[in-house]
Amino acid sequence: METTDSAVLPSRRGLLVPVANSEGVAPLLAVAFAAQAPDEPPTHVVALVKRSTSDPASDAPPPSPALAAAIEYAATRGVPIQAHSMWSDYAGNDILAAARAANVEWVLLGYHRAAAGQNTMGGVVREVFASARTEPVHVGVFIQGTDRAFERIFTAVDSGPDGRAALDLAVRITRSSNAKLRALLVPNTVSQPDEEEDDMVDILRNARRGLGRRFHSDVLSERTLEQLLHQSPGRLLIVGKKLADEIRLPLDEVPEGDRCVIVVQGGVPA
């Protein structure tokens, strides 16, 4: 499998998908299946179950409706998965522990809407991002739309770990489909050193080599939320976490109802 650049972590392969909500399983797995390379192991799907005081310590976790929905969805698509449940008291840490045990390159998890007034990146999402900050694993968190195929994929790209990982995920999804990918190059707030510009040239060249005429690039004319949404009129937008935080990307509002926005945090080299 060709790689986009050093954002890919070669010692790890495949994806892990935590599931908690049966209704969100189909869109989440659709993206995971699209991102899975043909030579990678089946996607790991794990349901984290919180133990109650009445649950015996020695018992296995009870059946999870979300995991059952994932198994059924994968079967209808003819895609093999590795599915299991596990007890969990600290979801963020346990998800990363499962990722280490499975030796995966990517963790993809669905976004859970917060109550009014709460941090939209709080809860399990915040825990996973924090736990993964020093881990050699990429994390993608997204608002789920539908599991329909994407015709156009947009991603904001820079030479940082998040931007590189965002492009890697976009290329993965594009390779498995008939979609077209447009990379929006994010301008720096200061002039870029020559080596950073060379890095961007190499990153884009590798992506273009793998996708051919289905890959296009443009420059994000302003580092603003309004301009990013204006230049990405498709149903799938992939953005690095650093840029998403800077422009205050509103994860609790989905334009046009079925748009999927994935926020990516790049892993550190092992």
Secondary structure as GFF3:
##gff-version 3
##sequence-region A 1 270
A	DSSP	beta_strand	15	19	.	.	.	ID=ss1
A	DSSP	three_ten_helix	22	24	.	.	.	ID=ss2
A	DSSP	alpha_helix	25	35	.	.	.	ID=ss3
A	DSSP	beta_strand	43	49	.	.	.	ID=ss4
A	DSSP	alpha_helix	65	77	.	.	.	ID=ss5
A	DSSP	beta_strand	81	87	.	.	.	ID=ss6
A	DSSP	alpha_helix	91	102	.	.	.	ID=ss7
A	DSSP	beta_strand	106	110	.	.	.	ID=ss8
A	DSSP	alpha_helix	123	132	.	.	.	ID=ss9
A	DSSP	beta_strand	138	142	.	.	.	ID=ss10
A	DSSP	beta_strand	152	157	.	.	.	ID=ss11
A	DSSP	alpha_helix	161	175	.	.	.	ID=ss12
A	DSSP	beta_strand	180	185	.	.	.	ID=ss13
A	DSSP	alpha_helix	194	211	.	.	.	ID=ss14
A	DSSP	three_ten_helix	212	214	.	.	.	ID=ss15
A	DSSP	beta_strand	215	219	.	.	.	ID=ss16
A	DSSP	alpha_helix	225	230	.	.	.	ID=ss17
A	DSSP	beta_strand	236	240	.	.	.	ID=ss18
A	DSSP	alpha_helix	241	247	.	.	.	ID=ss19
A	DSSP	beta_strand	260	265	.	.	.	ID=ss20
###
